[in-house]
Each structure stands twice: as structure tokens, then as C-alpha cells.
């Protein structure tokens, strides 16, 4: 069971990294580290779907991490 959760965490972490990189569109390496300071735009369409998917994957990763701690 621990091996399954570990494999799930690896898959979720790769997905999370990919989703975060997709969200920083065209701003180079400064995007994920605060490159667009002071600007706010409403997310629509695919951008909103990717944002929501990132949140879901992050929550799943969090709960899989907790499950990893509880299972011995």
C-alpha cells in the first residue's frame, strides 16, 4: 500500500510541476517567482480550467502526503 501511495505522489508531483509551468505563460523564469507584480487579470476558459486543476492536484498531493504518514 505504501508503494502505491508513493507512486501516486510521484505522479501528482510531476503533474503539479507541469501545471505550474503551464500557468506562467511567456514570462520566462521570472513568472513563477513573482514576475508580474501589481497586475491582476480574470482567468477565463482554459486558463481557469488549468488553475482549478492545479488546485485539485495540490490538494490530492497534500492528502496523499498525509496518507503516507499514517500508513505504516
Kinemage of the C-alpha trace (Angstrom):
@kinemage 1
@onewidth
@group {chain A} dominant
@subgroup {mainchain}
@vectorlist {calphas} color= white
{ca unk a 1} P 0.000 0.000 0.000
{ca unk a 2} L 2.847 2.350 0.808
{ca unk a 3} L 4.332 1.722 -2.645
{ca unk a 4} L 1.057 2.671 -4.335
{ca unk a 5} L 0.849 5.937 -2.409
{ca unk a 6} L 4.483 6.708 -3.186
{ca unk a 7} L 3.874 6.129 -6.901
{ca unk a 8} L 0.770 8.337 -6.690
{ca unk a 9} L 2.807 11.099 -5.044
{ca unk a 10} L 5.424 10.949 -7.790
{ca unk a 11} L 2.753 11.195 -10.493
{ca unk a 12} L 0.977 14.039 -8.687
{ca unk a 13} L 4.216 15.967 -8.138
{ca unk a 14} L 5.157 15.739 -11.826
{ca unk a 15} L 1.632 16.834 -12.796
{ca unk a 16} L 1.763 19.721 -10.322
{ca unk a 17} L 5.109 20.936 -11.652
{ca unk a 18} L 3.809 20.762 -15.221
{ca unk a 19} L 0.604 22.627 -14.385
{ca unk a 20} L 2.508 25.386 -12.596
{ca unk a 21} L 4.882 25.796 -15.535
{ca unk a 22} L 1.939 25.948 -17.973
{ca unk a 23} L 0.370 28.760 -15.955
{ca unk a 24} L 3.394 31.051 -16.260
{ca unk a 25} L 2.823 31.921 -19.906
{ca unk a 26} L 5.552 33.710 -21.797
{ca unk a 27} L 7.265 35.460 -18.904
{ca unk a 28} L 10.363 33.302 -18.668
{ca unk a 29} L 11.718 32.180 -15.331
{ca unk a 30} L 10.570 35.291 -13.502
{ca unk a 31} L 6.883 34.300 -13.804
{ca unk a 32} L 6.751 31.572 -11.157
{ca unk a 33} L 8.843 33.727 -8.828
{ca unk a 34} L 6.742 36.905 -8.914
{ca unk a 35} L 7.492 38.335 -12.342
{ca unk a 36} L 4.099 40.028 -12.775
{ca unk a 37} L 3.879 42.231 -9.724
{ca unk a 38} L 0.934 44.553 -9.369
{ca unk a 39} L -1.165 43.175 -12.211
{ca unk a 40} L -4.393 41.247 -11.863
{ca unk a 41} L -6.429 39.637 -14.593
{ca unk a 42} L -9.533 37.476 -14.546
{ca unk a 43} L -8.974 33.896 -15.642
{ca unk a 44} L -11.306 32.553 -18.314
{ca unk a 45} L -11.657 29.405 -20.374
{ca unk a 46} L -8.679 27.085 -20.469
{ca unk a 47} L -6.681 29.300 -18.120
{ca unk a 48} L -9.358 28.926 -15.442
{ca unk a 49} L -9.567 25.162 -16.002
{ca unk a 50} L -5.793 24.796 -15.619
{ca unk a 51} L -5.898 26.902 -12.456
{ca unk a 52} L -8.674 24.777 -10.962
{ca unk a 53} L -6.880 21.566 -11.965
{ca unk a 54} L -3.712 22.836 -10.257
{ca unk a 55} L -5.644 23.379 -7.031
{ca unk a 56} L -7.194 19.905 -7.232
{ca unk a 57} L -3.833 18.229 -7.871
{ca unk a 58} L -2.238 20.176 -4.995
{ca unk a 59} L -5.000 19.089 -2.601
{ca unk a 60} L -4.654 15.462 -3.742
{ca unk a 61} L -0.893 15.679 -3.204
{ca unk a 62} L -1.455 17.067 0.291
{ca unk a 63} L -3.824 14.255 1.253
{ca unk a 64} L -1.544 11.612 -0.250
{ca unk a 65} L 1.273 13.018 1.874
{ca unk a 66} L -0.888 12.706 4.975
{ca unk a 67} L -1.817 9.143 3.990
{ca unk a 68} L 1.876 8.349 3.589
{ca unk a 69} L 2.428 9.433 7.201
{ca unk a 70} L -0.489 7.454 8.598
{ca unk a 71} L 0.199 4.154 6.820
{ca unk a 72} L 2.975 2.141 8.399
